[in-house]
Amino acid sequence: MKNLLLLFFLTANLFGFESFNYINKNYKLTSQTELKANYFTIISPYYYAKKIQYFKSFDGLNIAYKIFEVKDAKASIVISSGRTEGMLKYQELIYDLNQNGYSVYIYDHRGQGNSDRLLEDTQIGHIVKFENYVLDMHQFVTNIVKKNKKLILLGHSMGGAIASLYAEKYPYDFDALVLSSPMHQPDIIAPSISSFVCNLIEIRDSNVDRYIVGGNSYDDHDRVFEKNILTHSKIRYEISKIAFEIEPKAKIGAPSLRWVQEACLGSAKSVQNANKIRIPTLLIHAQNDKVVNAKPQKEFCENAGVYCRGIQIDDAYHELLVEEDQMREKTLTAILDFISTI
């Protein structure tokens, strides 16, 4: 029966984004009101009760991670976070996933969060090769993650591009793939010219490790809620800011030109190679996303064929996992419904 439900789920709208408007009230999901009341007394202490651990990357970097296991877990979920984020931004999500019976494994990508930085200016978002993100994840999954349960890979934004590349290179390490606003192409200047700009970017030794033109540090960025393009939820936006004030060393600003070039190359590769996907995949598109582009997400699902289903959360901004209640609850309902069929 589960296989039939999964087949229907994946083929219901094969190559498009249908609006997803269902909320399962049986799931234990934190509301904005509960978050405001319980963040400092329940959710954040729950997160900090687990110590940060580290593993050595293939090139000797310290990569930070945490494990949140629950007894008799339905499955284990590995989270691949977006650029600038780090695991401390996922405290509410970790808590909610645990409350619904799922163990969580989460780590900070190289160059951000509590993992080793790559440049002397630690707030520049940088990467030498996008593939290095994938190699780190493979080491994490191989050496740290316990595989005695069903294993789900959940990637958001940049983490979605990394997760896509991982599932293409190691097609059977996970049982299912969930992509939240995946960066299958960064939105550079405007969606219609992003590909053109990506192809124009050139790297010179003089600018490889500097902020991209117009970029600056975390603290120099204007972080007024009314100007943000990430979420409609003011409480979740403000709590994310508080999290980074509590852990200032986790702050990260604009990317380097090298990162932008590698992001263009890596995200394009993730779309081109989507025909190598061999596990059920749910791609969740945010209708009003101004950070990544929609067309390559649709191309990814088309290339993945019957393995991919794309859905849309109407009116949502990029950060679906920290959106306002209605949008976040739809997103998490879709995720939890999907992985329950695996």
C-alpha positions in Angstrom: 0.0 0.0 0.0 2.8 2.4 0.9 4.4 1.8 -2.5 1.1 2.6 -4.3 0.7 5.8 -2.3 4.3 6.8 -3.1 3.8 6.2 -6.8 0.7 8.4 -6.8 2.5 11.1 -4.8 5.4 11.2 -7.3 3.3 11.0 -10.5 0.4 13.3 -9.5 2.0 16.2 -11.2 5.2 15.1 -12.8 6.7 18.1 -14.5 5.0 21.1 -12.8 4.6 22.8 -9.5 1.1 22.2 -8.1 0.0 24.4 -5.2 0.1 22.5 -1.9 -2.7 23.7 0.4 -3.1 20.9 3.0 -2.2 21.1 6.7 -2.1 17.9 8.7 -3.2 19.0 12.2 -2.0 15.7 13.7 1.6 16.7 13.3 3.3 18.4 16.2 4.5 21.7 14.7 5.5 24.8 16.7 3.4 27.9 16.0 4.8 31.4 16.1 3.0 32.0 19.4 4.5 28.9 20.9 7.9 29.8 19.5 7.8 33.2 21.1 6.8 31.7 24.4 9.1 28.7 24.4 12.2 29.5 22.4 14.4 30.4 25.4 12.8 28.0 27.9 12.3 24.9 25.8 13.5 24.9 22.2 16.9 26.6 22.5 17.9 24.6 25.7 16.8 21.4 23.8 19.3 22.3 21.0 22.1 23.3 23.3 21.8 20.1 25.4 23.6 18.4 22.6 27.3 19.2 22.4 28.9 20.2 19.1 31.1 17.5 17.8 33.7 17.6 15.0 35.1 15.4 12.2 38.1 16.0 10.0 37.4 16.6 6.4 39.4 15.0 3.6 41.7 18.1 3.6 42.0 18.5 7.4 39.2 21.0 8.2 37.1 20.7 11.4 33.5 20.2 10.4 31.0 20.8 13.2 27.9 18.6 13.7 25.2 17.6 16.2 23.1 14.5 16.5 19.5 14.5 17.9 18.3 10.9 18.2 14.9 9.8 19.4 14.0 6.4 20.7 12.3 4.1 18.2 12.7 6.7 15.4 10.6 6.3 12.3 13.6 7.3 10.2 16.7 9.5 10.4 17.0 12.8 8.6 20.2 14.4 7.5 19.9 18.2 7.1 22.0 20.1 4.5 21.6 23.8 5.3 21.7 26.8 3.1 24.5 29.4 2.7 25.0 31.7 5.7 22.9 29.4 7.9 24.5 26.7 10.0 22.7 24.3 12.3 21.9 26.9 15.0 19.3 28.4 12.6 17.5 25.0 12.6 16.7 24.8 16.3 12.9 24.9 15.8 13.0 22.5 12.9 15.1 20.0 14.8 12.8 20.2 17.8 9.7 19.6 15.6 11.2 16.7 13.7 12.2 15.0 16.9 8.7 15.7 18.3 7.3 13.8 15.3 9.5 10.8 15.8 12.5 11.5 13.5 16.1 11.5 14.5 18.2 14.3 13.1 21.8 14.5 11.9 23.0 18.0 11.0 26.3 19.6 10.3 27.8 22.9 9.3 29.2 23.2 5.8 32.9 24.1 5.5 33.4 27.8 5.7 30.3 28.6 7.7 28.6 28.0 11.1 30.9 26.4 13.6 33.0 24.7 11.0 36.5 25.9 10.0 36.5 29.0 7.8 38.5 29.1 4.6 39.7 32.7 4.5 41.4 35.1 6.9 38.3 37.3 6.8 36.0 34.6 8.3 32.8 36.3 7.2 33.4 36.0 3.5 31.3 33.1 2.2 33.9 31.1 0.2 34.5 27.7 -1.5 37.3 26.5 -3.6 35.4 23.7 -5.4 31.6 23.1 -5.0 32.3 19.4 -5.1 34.1 19.8 -1.7 30.7 20.3 -0.1 29.6 16.9 -1.5 32.8 15.2 -0.3 32.2 16.5 3.3 28.6 15.2 3.2 29.8 11.8 2.0 32.3 11.6 4.9 29.6 12.6 7.4 27.1 10.1 6.1 29.7 7.3 5.8 31.4 7.8 9.2 28.9 9.5 11.5 25.3 8.8 10.5 23.8 5.5 11.7 22.0 3.6 8.9 19.9 1.3 11.0 16.8 3.2 10.0 15.3 4.6 6.8 17.5 7.6 5.8 16.2 10.8 4.4 18.2 13.7 3.0 16.7 17.2 3.5 18.5 20.1 1.7 17.5 23.7 1.7 18.8 26.3 -0.8 22.5 25.9 -1.3 22.1 22.7 0.8 19.6 21.6 -1.8 22.1 21.9 -4.6 24.6 19.9 -2.5 22.0 17.3 -1.6 21.0 17.0 -5.3 24.6 16.5 -6.4 25.1 13.9 -3.6 22.0 11.9 -4.6 23.3 11.9 -8.2 26.8 10.7 -7.2 25.8 8.3 -4.5 22.3 7.3 -5.6 21.5 4.6 -3.0 23.0 6.1 0.2 19.5 7.6 1.1 16.0 6.3 0.8 14.5 9.6 -0.2 15.4 13.2 -1.0 13.6 16.4 0.0 14.6 19.7 -1.5 13.3 23.0 0.0 13.8 26.0 -2.3 16.9 24.2 -3.8 19.6 26.4 -5.4 19.4 24.8 -8.8 20.4 28.3 -10.0 21.1 31.3 -7.9 19.1 34.4 -8.8 21.8 36.9 -9.9 20.5 40.4 -10.7 17.3 38.9 -12.3 16.1 35.4 -13.1 16.0 36.0 -16.9 19.8 36.9 -17.0 21.1 34.6 -14.3 22.5 32.1 -16.8 24.1 34.9 -18.8 25.8 36.4 -15.7 27.0 33.0 -14.5 28.7 32.4 -17.9 30.3 35.8 -17.8 31.9 35.5 -14.4 35.7 35.3 -14.5 38.1 34.6 -11.7 41.4 36.4 -11.3 43.9 35.8 -8.5 43.3 39.4 -7.4 39.6 39.0 -6.6 39.1 35.3 -5.9 38.9 35.7 -2.1 37.2 39.0 -1.8 33.5 39.9 -1.3 31.5 40.0 -4.5 30.9 43.6 -5.7 28.5 45.3 -3.3 28.9 42.5 -0.7 29.8 43.1 2.9 30.0 41.4 6.3 27.1 40.1 8.4 27.1 43.1 10.7 27.3 45.6 7.9 24.2 44.2 6.3 20.9 46.0 6.9 18.8 43.4 8.8 15.4 45.3 9.1 12.6 42.8 8.9 10.5 44.9 6.6 13.3 44.9 4.0 13.9 41.1 4.0 13.0 38.8 1.1 13.5 35.5 3.1 10.4 35.1 5.3 7.0 36.7 6.2 7.4 35.6 9.8 8.8 38.5 11.9 9.2 36.3 15.0 11.2 33.7 13.2 13.3 36.3 11.4 14.1 38.1 14.7 14.9 34.8 16.5 17.4 33.9 13.7 19.1 37.2 14.4 19.2 36.5 18.1 20.7 33.1 17.4 23.6 34.6 15.6 24.1 37.2 18.4 24.4 34.4 20.9 27.0 32.7 18.6 28.7 35.6 16.8 31.4 33.4 15.4 28.8 31.6 13.3 28.0 34.8 11.4 28.8 35.0 7.7 28.3 37.8 5.2 28.2 38.0 1.4 30.0 35.5 -0.8 33.3 35.7 -2.6 33.4 35.8 -6.4 34.8 32.3 -6.3 31.8 31.1 -4.4 29.4 32.6 -6.9 31.3 31.0 -9.8 31.3 27.6 -8.1 27.6 28.0 -7.1 26.8 28.6 -10.8 28.8 25.6 -11.9 27.6 23.3 -9.2 23.9 24.2 -9.4 24.0 23.8 -13.2 25.6 20.3 -12.8 22.9 19.3 -10.3 20.2 20.0 -12.9 22.1 18.4 -15.8 22.7 15.2 -13.9 19.3 14.8 -12.3 18.6 11.8 -14.6 21.0 10.0 -12.2 18.5 10.3 -9.4 17.2 6.9 -8.3 15.3 7.7 -5.1 11.9 9.3 -4.5 12.4 13.1 -4.5 10.1 15.9 -3.3 11.0 19.4 -4.5 9.2 22.3 -2.8 9.2 25.6 -4.6 8.5 28.9 -2.9 6.2 30.9 -5.2 7.7 34.3 -4.4 11.4 33.2 -4.1 13.8 36.0 -4.9 17.0 34.1 -4.0 16.9 31.1 -6.4 15.2 30.6 -9.7 12.2 28.4 -10.5 12.9 27.3 -14.1 16.0 25.2 -13.2 14.0 23.6 -10.4 11.4 22.5 -12.9 14.1 21.3 -15.3 15.6 19.3 -12.4 12.3 17.5 -11.9 11.9 16.9 -15.6 15.3 15.4 -15.8 14.7 13.2 -12.7 11.5 11.9 -14.3 9.3 9.7 -12.3 11.5 10.0 -9.2 10.6 13.7 -8.7 7.5 15.5 -7.7 7.4 19.3 -7.6 5.0 21.3 -5.4 4.6 25.0 -4.7 3.9 26.9 -1.5 1.8 29.8 -2.7 3.0 33.3 -1.7 6.0 32.0 0.2 9.4 33.6 0.3 12.7 31.6 0.0 13.0 30.3 3.6 10.1 27.8 3.7 11.3 26.2 6.9 11.1 29.5 8.8 8.1 31.0 7.1 4.9 32.2 8.8 2.7 29.5 10.2 0.4 28.7 7.3 3.3 28.4 4.8 5.6 26.6 7.2 2.9 24.1 8.2 2.1 23.3 4.6 5.8 22.8 3.9 6.3 20.5 6.8 3.0 18.6 6.2 4.2 17.9 2.6 7.6 16.7 3.9 6.2 14.6 6.7 3.5 13.1 4.5 6.1 12.3 1.8 8.6 10.6 4.1 5.9 8.6 5.8 5.3 6.8 2.5 9.0 5.7 2.1 
